[in-house]
Amino acid sequence: LIIGVLILSIMAVVKVGKQPEGFESLDPSVWTLWLPASDATYPWTGYLFGFPPMAMWYWCCDQVIVQRALTAESLLEAQQGSVLCGFLKAIPPFLFVFPGLCGRILFQNEVITETSTVYARLITLLLPKGLVGLIVAAMLAALMSSLAAVFNSSSSILTLDFYSHIRKNATQWELVLVGRIGTAVLMLCGLASIPLVSSESGGLWVYIQTLQALLGPCAFAVFAFGLFWKRASETGAVAAFATGLLILAFYLPVHTVCAGKTVCGGFLTTLADINYMHIGAISFGISSFVLIIGSLIVPRAKEVERRKKAVTQELENPLLGAEEVEMLEMSKQTDQPCEVAVEENGTTTPQNGHTSDVAVEEPSPEKHADSSATEDASTLDFQQTRRQ
């Protein structure tokens, strides 16, 4: 894909160079990135205050990026992969924006109602047939790869972060089934949102960026304060997430219905037409403020004390084994939550992903024979109690 688009960029520049005026025919403003704050598309205030939280959320917190980083064999490989992605991210301005400027020159005598068709017209006009097929195949492969990553991440969040906590004894087959159903529902929601995207005055790009500006900054606020402010608490983090969702629930319908229209009235139309980067800055500021207030009202020390009491009560469970007791004690010392689920057969399983470094001694056949009757009786009593 990169090689094919690079060839297209070179051929487009050569084609423009044969024109009488070339790039001098373009308006000088197209070469300027630092535009006034009143600019409707790319204001400098949005770049400075709104875009950084959105970008840092995507590269540091987005499930698609994080899940790929976690597949690395070591921290060094994950860092190297991130650096490589940063270099690849610097290529699109030269491979996509620059050919767009060339198309603006080559098609300046034609009326183009959809600017998104310029790139496709350049491909069909300048590239040979075989290379056109190769680029189309590469674009479709990239699209399928991105969709697969999004669906996989979404199903992982649904099953591991929500369903497995609601139903702690769910089998692997049940989790897979829930993940598949969630993926199908997500696909249907995506299809249902197509009319909303088509009604967006700024096109697909603006619609996606608006969604990210509403979702990303609150998540990055939690991430940043959790790293750099020791007094940040879980209560403040949950309040910040809730605030971000409330902003999303209020602003997205207003933006979808009223953006670029006068039927909604002056205030709603003005609110809907706010640049998405400014929305990101506002969302980040409000979420950060709520997180700070929530953390001051319910300090982290109170949450740690409450968690220690919960762990102490859990340690009194007679069904816990030695390994589970050890991990609960470790959780009590490190201030990290540890959940222990009780399986159908009466055994216990830790749910926080910690593993014990202490080897558990395997019982000898004699010890196993002596304790089997007691274990069977306690398991039977426990199952009867659960049924009641």
Secondary structure, DSSP 8 states (H G I E B T S, - for coil): -HHHHHHHHHHHHHHHHTSSSGGGGS-GGGG--SB-TT-SS-BHHIIIIIHHHHHHHHHHT-HHHHHHHHTSSSHHHHHHHHHHHHHHHTSHIIIIIHHHHHHHHHTTTS--S-GGGHHHHHHHHHS-HHHHHHHHHHHHHHHHHHHHHHHHHHHHIIIIIIIHHHSTT--HHHHHHHHHHHHHHHHHHHHHTHHHHHT-TTHHHHHHHHHHHHHHHHHHHHHHHHHH-TT--HHHHHHHHHHHHHHHHHHHHHHHHHTT-STT-HHHHHHHTS-HHHHHHHHHHHHHHHHHHHHHHS-HHHHHHHHHHHHHHHHT-TT--HHHHHHHHHHHHHT----EEE-TTS-EEE-S-----S------HHHHHHHHHHHHHHHHHHHHHHH-
